[in-house]
Amino acid sequence: MPLIQISMASGRTPDQKKALLAAITDATHRAIGAPVESIRVWIHEFDPTEYMAGGELLADRRARRAAADTSDAPAGGDAP
C-alpha cells in the first residue's frame, strides 16, 4: 500500500487540491501498478510565513511576485 505525503504551502483551492491528489494517485497506479484502492495520498499544508527557501520567506516571495505582476499590468487595469 503506497503512502504518499505532499507538503506544500497553503493557498490552493479545494478543486486544485483534489486534482493534485487524483493526479498523484493515477501516476502511482500507472508507475508501479498498485491498485488504486490501496493508494493513500494526503496533503500537509503549511503557512507561507513558516517556510523559508534561499533565505526568503515564501510569504515574502509571493508578495514580491504579486507586486511585480501588478506593476506589469497595462494602465487602466485591463490585462492583455
MOPAC internal coordinates of N, CA, C and O (Angstrom, degrees):
PM7 1SCF
backbone

  N    0.0000 0     0.00 0     0.00 0    0    0    0
  C    1.4405 1     0.00 0     0.00 0    1    0    0
  C    1.5306 1   108.50 1     0.00 0    2    1    0
  O    1.2310 1   119.77 1   -72.37 1    3    2    1
  N    1.3249 1   118.05 1   107.63 1    3    2    1
  C    1.4636 1   120.96 1   177.60 1    5    3    2
  C    1.5317 1   111.20 1   -68.17 1    6    5    3
  O    1.2310 1   121.03 1   -45.37 1    7    6    5
  N    1.3230 1   115.64 1   134.63 1    7    6    5
  C    1.4593 1   123.04 1   175.80 1    9    7    6
  C    1.5222 1   107.18 1  -118.53 1   10    9    7
  O    1.2310 1   120.18 1   -61.51 1   11   10    9
  N    1.3218 1   117.26 1   118.49 1   11   10    9
  C    1.4599 1   121.31 1  -173.97 1   13   11   10
  C    1.5221 1   108.96 1  -125.85 1   14   13   11
  O    1.2310 1   120.90 1   -57.73 1   15   14   13
  N    1.3336 1   115.88 1   122.27 1   15   14   13
  C    1.4596 1   120.95 1   177.09 1   17   15   14
  C    1.5180 1   109.03 1  -109.91 1   18   17   15
  O    1.2310 1   120.95 1   -48.23 1   19   18   17
  N    1.3176 1   115.79 1   131.77 1   19   18   17
  C    1.4576 1   122.63 1   176.51 1   21   19   18
  C    1.5216 1   106.94 1  -108.49 1   22   21   19
  O    1.2310 1   120.12 1   -56.59 1   23   22   21
  N    1.3173 1   117.38 1   123.41 1   23   22   21
  C    1.4617 1   121.53 1   174.89 1   25   23   22
  C    1.5158 1   107.73 1  -105.16 1   26   25   23
  O    1.2310 1   120.99 1   -53.25 1   27   26   25
  N    1.3407 1   115.71 1   126.75 1   27   26   25
  C    1.4594 1   119.72 1   179.29 1   29   27   26
  C    1.5191 1   109.67 1  -155.92 1   30   29   27
  O    1.2310 1   121.64 1   -21.76 1   31   30   29
  N    1.3172 1   114.47 1   158.24 1   31   30   29
  C    1.4565 1   120.24 1   178.43 1   33   31   30
  C    1.5179 1   110.01 1   -68.19 1   34   33   31
  O    1.2310 1   121.03 1   -33.43 1   35   34   33
  N    1.3081 1   115.63 1   146.57 1   35   34   33
  C    1.4606 1   120.15 1   176.98 1   37   35   34
  C    1.5243 1   109.47 1   -67.47 1   38   37   35
  O    1.2310 1   121.60 1   -19.05 1   39   38   37
  N    1.3231 1   114.55 1   160.95 1   39   38   37
  C    1.4565 1   119.17 1   177.59 1   41   39   38
  C    1.5127 1   113.91 1   131.24 1   42   41   39
  O    1.2310 1   119.95 1   173.92 1   43   42   41
  N    1.3253 1   117.71 1    -6.08 1   43   42   41
  C    1.4706 1   120.09 1   177.83 1   45   43   42
  C    1.5219 1   110.01 1   -89.44 1   46   45   43
  O    1.2310 1   120.98 1   -24.37 1   47   46   45
  N    1.3078 1   115.72 1   155.63 1   47   46   45
  C    1.4622 1   120.84 1   178.79 1   49   47   46
  C    1.5267 1   109.62 1   -77.98 1   50   49   47
  O    1.2310 1   120.48 1   -19.41 1   51   50   49
  N    1.3310 1   116.68 1   160.59 1   51   50   49
  C    1.4641 1   119.06 1   175.09 1   53   51   50
  C    1.5330 1   112.33 1   -57.00 1   54   53   51
  O    1.2310 1   119.92 1   142.00 1   55   54   53
  N    1.3188 1   117.76 1   -38.00 1   55   54   53
  C    1.4696 1   119.97 1   178.66 1   57   55   54
  C    1.5234 1   111.84 1   -65.11 1   58   57   55
  O    1.2310 1   119.84 1   140.91 1   59   58   57
  N    1.3314 1   117.90 1   -39.09 1   59   58   57
  C    1.4653 1   120.75 1   177.44 1   61   59   58
  C    1.5211 1   110.74 1   -64.30 1   62   61   59
  O    1.2310 1   120.51 1   137.33 1   63   62   61
  N    1.3214 1   116.63 1   -42.67 1   63   62   61
  C    1.4662 1   120.07 1   179.73 1   65   63   62
  C    1.5257 1   111.02 1   -66.41 1   66   65   63
  O    1.2310 1   120.18 1   139.50 1   67   66   65
  N    1.3142 1   117.26 1   -40.50 1   67   66   65
  C    1.4647 1   120.47 1   177.82 1   69   67   66
  C    1.5226 1   110.53 1   -61.77 1   70   69   67
  O    1.2310 1   120.28 1   137.38 1   71   70   69
  N    1.3345 1   117.07 1   -42.62 1   71   70   69
  C    1.4648 1   120.99 1   179.02 1   73   71   70
  C    1.5249 1   110.96 1   -63.76 1   74   73   71
  O    1.2310 1   120.19 1   139.22 1   75   74   73
  N    1.3256 1   117.24 1   -40.78 1   75   74   73
  C    1.4621 1   120.95 1   178.46 1   77   75   74
  C    1.5243 1   110.83 1   -63.85 1   78   77   75
  O    1.2310 1   120.37 1   132.98 1   79   78   77
  N    1.3213 1   116.90 1   -47.02 1   79   78   77
  C    1.4644 1   120.53 1   179.45 1   81   79   78
  C    1.5244 1   111.40 1   -60.04 1   82   81   79
  O    1.2310 1   120.48 1   137.75 1   83   82   81
  N    1.3278 1   116.68 1   -42.25 1   83   82   81
  C    1.4668 1   120.71 1   179.18 1   85   83   82
  C    1.5242 1   111.05 1   -65.66 1   86   85   83
  O    1.2310 1   120.31 1   138.43 1   87   86   85
  N    1.3312 1   117.02 1   -41.57 1   87   86   85
  C    1.4659 1   120.58 1  -179.34 1   89   87   86
  C    1.5282 1   111.48 1   -65.40 1   90   89   87
  O    1.2310 1   120.22 1   139.09 1   91   90   89
  N    1.3240 1   117.19 1   -40.91 1   91   90   89
  C    1.4654 1   120.76 1   178.68 1   93   91   90
  C    1.5241 1   110.22 1   -66.90 1   94   93   91
  O    1.2310 1   120.36 1   139.01 1   95   94   93
  N    1.3166 1   116.91 1   -40.99 1   95   94   93
  C    1.4647 1   120.64 1   176.91 1   97   95   94
  C    1.5225 1   110.40 1   -59.64 1   98   97   95
  O    1.2310 1   120.46 1   131.67 1   99   98   97
  N    1.3203 1   116.73 1   -48.33 1   99   98   97
  C    1.4648 1   121.37 1  -179.62 1  101   99   98
  C    1.5274 1   111.42 1   -62.94 1  102  101   99
  O    1.2310 1   120.44 1   135.58 1  103  102  101
  N    1.3305 1   116.76 1   -44.42 1  103  102  101
  C    1.4698 1   120.15 1  -179.76 1  105  103  102
  C    1.5251 1   111.31 1   -62.70 1  106  105  103
  O    1.2310 1   120.40 1   140.83 1  107  106  105
  N    1.3170 1   116.84 1   -39.17 1  107  106  105
  C    1.4654 1   120.68 1   178.51 1  109  107  106
  C    1.5236 1   110.54 1   -65.40 1  110  109  107
  O    1.2310 1   120.73 1   135.97 1  111  110  109
  N    1.3115 1   116.21 1   -44.03 1  111  110  109
  C    1.4703 1   120.90 1   177.86 1  113  111  110
  C    1.5298 1   110.56 1   -58.62 1  114  113  111
  O    1.2310 1   120.39 1   132.99 1  115  114  113
  N    1.3304 1   116.85 1   -47.01 1  115  114  113
  C    1.4687 1   120.46 1  -178.16 1  117  115  114
  C    1.5276 1   112.18 1   -69.11 1  118  117  115
  O    1.2310 1   120.27 1   142.72 1  119  118  117
  N    1.3216 1   117.09 1   -37.28 1  119  118  117
  C    1.4651 1   120.62 1  -175.07 1  121  119  118
  C    1.5216 1   113.28 1   -73.87 1  122  121  119
  O    1.2310 1   120.19 1   139.21 1  123  122  121
  N    1.3243 1   117.24 1   -40.79 1  123  122  121
  C    1.4696 1   118.51 1  -174.37 1  125  123  122
  C    1.5184 1   113.60 1  -121.51 1  126  125  123
  O    1.2310 1   120.61 1   179.83 1  127  126  125
  N    1.3252 1   116.45 1    -0.17 1  127  126  125
  C    1.4575 1   119.66 1   176.56 1  129  127  126
  C    1.5131 1   115.46 1    74.22 1  130  129  127
  O    1.2310 1   120.17 1  -165.85 1  131  130  129
  N    1.3226 1   117.28 1    14.15 1  131  130  129
  C    1.4672 1   119.56 1   178.50 1  133  131  130
  C    1.5211 1   109.70 1   -68.07 1  134  133  131
  O    1.2310 1   120.13 1   -40.38 1  135  134  133
  N    1.3178 1   117.36 1   139.62 1  135  134  133
  C    1.4619 1   118.94 1   176.03 1  137  135  134
  C    1.5347 1   109.77 1   -61.04 1  138  137  135
  O    1.2310 1   120.73 1   -43.17 1  139  138  137
  N    1.3174 1   116.22 1   136.83 1  139  138  137
  C    1.4654 1   120.72 1  -178.53 1  141  139  138
  C    1.5267 1   110.76 1   -53.56 1  142  141  139
  O    1.2310 1   120.59 1   141.73 1  143  142  141
  N    1.3241 1   116.48 1   -38.27 1  143  142  141
  C    1.4640 1   120.86 1  -177.92 1  145  143  142
  C    1.5273 1   112.81 1   -62.79 1  146  145  143
  O    1.2310 1   120.30 1   158.51 1  147  146  145
  N    1.3311 1   117.04 1   -21.49 1  147  146  145
  C    1.4641 1   119.94 1  -177.14 1  149  147  146
  C    1.5273 1   113.12 1   -95.12 1  150  149  147
  O    1.2310 1   119.98 1   173.31 1  151  150  149
  N    1.3114 1   117.64 1    -6.69 1  151  150  149
  C    1.4686 1   121.58 1  -174.93 1  153  151  150
  C    1.5234 1   109.62 1   -87.02 1  154  153  151
  O    1.2310 1   120.97 1   -50.62 1  155  154  153
  N    1.3197 1   115.76 1   129.38 1  155  154  153
  C    1.4645 1   122.30 1   178.46 1  157  155  154
  C    1.5254 1   108.19 1  -116.99 1  158  157  155
  O    1.2310 1   120.77 1   -55.12 1  159  158  157
  N    1.3201 1   116.14 1   124.88 1  159  158  157
  C    1.4647 1   121.55 1   179.51 1  161  159  158
  C    1.5220 1   107.55 1  -133.67 1  162  161  159
  O    1.2310 1   120.31 1   -46.90 1  163  162  161
  N    1.3282 1   117.00 1   133.10 1  163  162  161
  C    1.4521 1   119.81 1   176.52 1  165  163  162
  C    1.5152 1   109.53 1  -141.70 1  166  165  163
  O    1.2310 1   121.93 1   -19.99 1  167  166  165
  N    1.3125 1   113.90 1   160.01 1  167  166  165
  C    1.4633 1   121.55 1  -178.77 1  169  167  166
  C    1.5206 1   108.96 1  -111.07 1  170  169  167
  O    1.2310 1   121.41 1   -49.72 1  171  170  169
  N    1.3068 1   114.92 1   130.28 1  171  170  169
  C    1.4620 1   121.91 1   170.70 1  173  171  170
  C    1.5263 1   105.86 1  -106.54 1  174  173  171
  O    1.2310 1   120.59 1   -65.30 1  175  174  173
  N    1.3259 1   116.47 1   114.70 1  175  174  173
  C    1.4594 1   120.22 1   179.83 1  177  175  174
  C    1.5234 1   110.02 1   -99.48 1  178  177  175
  O    1.2310 1   121.26 1   -35.72 1  179  178  177
  N    1.3206 1   115.20 1   144.28 1  179  178  177
  C    1.4566 1   120.33 1   175.82 1  181  179  178
  C    1.5184 1   108.94 1  -128.43 1  182  181  179
  O    1.2310 1   121.27 1   -22.99 1  183  182  181
  N    1.3135 1   115.17 1   157.01 1  183  182  181
  C    1.4542 1   121.74 1   179.82 1  185  183  182
  C    1.5309 1   109.23 1   -73.07 1  186  185  183
  O    1.2310 1   119.59 1   -45.85 1  187  186  185
  N    1.3341 1   118.39 1   134.15 1  187  186  185
  C    1.4643 1   120.95 1  -179.60 1  189  187  186
  C    1.5296 1   113.66 1   -60.65 1  190  189  187
  O    1.2310 1   120.17 1   163.23 1  191  190  189
  N    1.3432 1   117.29 1   -16.77 1  191  190  189
  C    1.4674 1   119.55 1   177.05 1  193  191  190
  C    1.5234 1   111.55 1   -83.14 1  194  193  191
  O    1.2310 1   120.41 1   177.22 1  195  194  193
  N    1.3312 1   116.83 1    -2.78 1  195  194  193
  C    1.4620 1   121.28 1  -177.53 1  197  195  194
  C    1.5203 1   112.59 1  -113.64 1  198  197  195
  O    1.2310 1   120.51 1  -162.17 1  199  198  197
  N    1.3310 1   116.62 1    17.83 1  199  198  197
  C    1.4663 1   120.40 1  -178.41 1  201  199  198
  C    1.5202 1   108.64 1  -138.37 1  202  201  199
  O    1.2310 1   121.14 1   -49.87 1  203  202  201
  N    1.3140 1   115.42 1   130.13 1  203  202  201
  C    1.4522 1   120.75 1   179.78 1  205  203  202
  C    1.5219 1   109.42 1  -126.09 1  206  205  203
  O    1.2310 1   121.22 1   -42.73 1  207  206  205
  N    1.3205 1   115.27 1   137.27 1  207  206  205
  C    1.4648 1   121.49 1   174.97 1  209  207  206
  C    1.5210 1   107.45 1  -135.95 1  210  209  207
  O    1.2310 1   120.96 1   -47.55 1  211  210  209
  N    1.2963 1   115.77 1   132.45 1  211  210  209
  C    1.4573 1   119.68 1   179.29 1  213  211  210
  C    1.5194 1   112.94 1    61.15 1  214  213  211
  O    1.2310 1   120.22 1  -150.61 1  215  214  213
  N    1.3335 1   117.19 1    29.39 1  215  214  213
  C    1.4522 1   121.11 1   178.61 1  217  215  214
  C    1.5142 1   114.80 1    78.68 1  218  217  215
  O    1.2310 1   120.04 1  -168.90 1  219  218  217
  N    1.3301 1   117.53 1    11.10 1  219  218  217
  C    1.4637 1   120.90 1  -178.21 1  221  219  218
  C    1.5294 1   109.56 1  -129.38 1  222  221  219
  O    1.2310 1   121.00 1   -49.42 1  223  222  221
  N    1.3389 1   115.70 1   130.58 1  223  222  221
  C    1.4609 1   119.31 1   174.93 1  225  223  222
  C    1.5182 1   109.53 1   -62.90 1  226  225  223
  O    1.2310 1   120.91 1   -37.59 1  227  226  225
  N    1.3087 1   115.86 1   142.41 1  227  226  225
  C    1.4578 1   120.17 1   178.52 1  229  227  226
  C    1.5263 1   110.65 1   -60.06 1  230  229  227
  O    1.2310 1   119.87 1   141.96 1  231  230  229
  N    1.3298 1   117.86 1   -38.04 1  231  230  229
  C    1.4682 1   120.86 1   178.43 1  233  231  230
  C    1.5244 1   110.89 1   -60.90 1  234  233  231
  O    1.2310 1   120.16 1   139.37 1  235  234  233
  N    1.3308 1   117.31 1   -40.63 1  235  234  233
  C    1.4650 1   120.76 1   178.44 1  237  235  234
  C    1.5261 1   111.15 1   -67.60 1  238  237  235
  O    1.2310 1   120.55 1   140.15 1  239  238  237
  N    1.3138 1   116.55 1   -39.85 1  239  238  237
  C    1.4666 1   120.57 1   178.56 1  241  239  238
  C    1.5254 1   110.42 1   -62.81 1  242  241  239
  O    1.2310 1   120.72 1   135.43 1  243  242  241
  N    1.3346 1   116.22 1   -44.57 1  243  242  241
  C    1.4658 1   119.91 1   178.48 1  245  243  242
  C    1.5299 1   110.95 1   -61.45 1  246  245  243
  O    1.2310 1   120.35 1   137.11 1  247  246  245
  N    1.3262 1   116.94 1   -42.89 1  247  246  245
  C    1.4679 1   120.58 1  -179.81 1  249  247  246
  C    1.5238 1   110.86 1   -64.28 1  250  249  247
  O    1.2310 1   120.44 1   138.24 1  251  250  249
  N    1.3230 1   116.76 1   -41.76 1  251  250  249
  C    1.4674 1   120.71 1   179.18 1  253  251  250
  C    1.5206 1   110.60 1   -63.00 1  254  253  251
  O    1.2310 1   120.42 1   136.27 1  255  254  253
  N    1.3208 1   116.81 1   -43.73 1  255  254  253
  C    1.4690 1   120.22 1   179.71 1  257  255  254
  C    1.5245 1   111.56 1   -66.59 1  258  257  255
  O    1.2310 1   120.34 1   141.10 1  259  258  257
  N    1.3346 1   116.95 1   -38.90 1  259  258  257
  C    1.4677 1   120.15 1   178.53 1  261  259  258
  C    1.5208 1   110.54 1   -64.07 1  262  261  259
  O    1.2310 1   120.46 1   139.74 1  263  262  261
  N    1.3315 1   116.74 1   -40.26 1  263  262  261
  C    1.4637 1   120.27 1   178.61 1  265  263  262
  C    1.5201 1   110.58 1   -65.62 1  266  265  263
  O    1.2310 1   120.26 1   140.72 1  267  266  265
  N    1.3208 1   117.11 1   -39.28 1  267  266  265
  C    1.4684 1   120.61 1   178.46 1  269  267  266
  C    1.5181 1   110.64 1   -66.44 1  270  269  267
  O    1.2310 1   120.21 1   141.81 1  271  270  269
  N    1.3258 1   117.21 1   -38.19 1  271  270  269
  C    1.4659 1   120.86 1   179.12 1  273  271  270
  C    1.5189 1   111.32 1   -64.20 1  274  273  271
  O    1.2310 1   120.13 1   139.58 1  275  274  273
  N    1.3353 1   117.35 1   -40.42 1  275  274  273
  C    1.4637 1   119.44 1  -179.01 1  277  275  274
  C    1.5154 1   111.43 1   -73.81 1  278  277  275
  O    1.2310 1   120.00 1   150.91 1  279  278  277
  N    1.3319 1   117.61 1   -29.09 1  279  278  277
  C    1.4653 1   119.00 1   179.03 1  281  279  278
  C    1.5223 1   111.18 1   -74.52 1  282  281  279
  O    1.2310 1   120.01 1   160.68 1  283  282  281
  N    1.3295 1   117.58 1   -19.32 1  283  282  281
  C    1.4651 1   121.71 1   177.80 1  285  283  282
  C    1.5247 1   112.30 1   -85.79 1  286  285  283
  O    1.2310 1   120.12 1   169.22 1  287  286  285
  N    1.3322 1   117.38 1   -10.78 1  287  286  285
  C    1.4683 1   120.65 1  -177.15 1  289  287  286
  C    1.5203 1   110.32 1   -71.02 1  290  289  287
  O    1.2310 1   119.82 1   -35.31 1  291  290  289
  N    1.3292 1   117.95 1   144.69 1  291  290  289
  C    1.4603 1   120.91 1   177.80 1  293  291  290
  C    1.5241 1   111.33 1   -64.18 1  294  293  291
  O    1.2310 1   120.70 1   -24.44 1  295  294  293
  N    1.3248 1   116.27 1   155.56 1  295  294  293
  C    1.4609 1   121.35 1   177.86 1  297  295  294
  C    1.5228 1   109.19 1   -57.62 1  298  297  295
  O    1.2310 1   120.59 1   -34.88 1  299  298  297
  N    1.3097 1   116.47 1   145.12 1  299  298  297
  C    1.4534 1   120.59 1  -179.80 1  301  299  298
  C    1.5169 1   112.73 1    91.35 1  302  301  299
  O    1.2310 1   120.26 1   173.13 1  303  302  301
  N    1.3365 1   117.10 1    -6.87 1  303  302  301
  C    1.4492 1   121.09 1   176.04 1  305  303  302
  C    1.5121 1   115.24 1    79.73 1  306  305  303
  O    1.2310 1   119.55 1  -176.99 1  307  306  305
  N    1.3137 1   118.47 1     3.01 1  307  306  305
  C    1.4643 1   120.04 1   179.41 1  309  307  306
  C    1.5132 1   109.64 1   -82.51 1  310  309  307
  O    1.2310 1   120.99 1   -57.39 1  311  310  309
  N    1.2981 1   115.72 1   122.61 1  311  310  309
  C    1.4653 1   120.10 1   177.10 1  313  311  310
  C    1.5145 1   109.21 1   -81.29 1  314  313  311
  O    1.2310 1   120.21 1   -32.15 1  315  314  313
  N    1.3235 1   117.21 1   147.85 1  315  314  313
  C    1.4741 1   119.55 1   179.26 1  317  315  314
  C    1.5036 1   112.49 1   -65.48 1  318  317  315
  O    1.2310 1   120.10 1   180.00 1  319  318  317

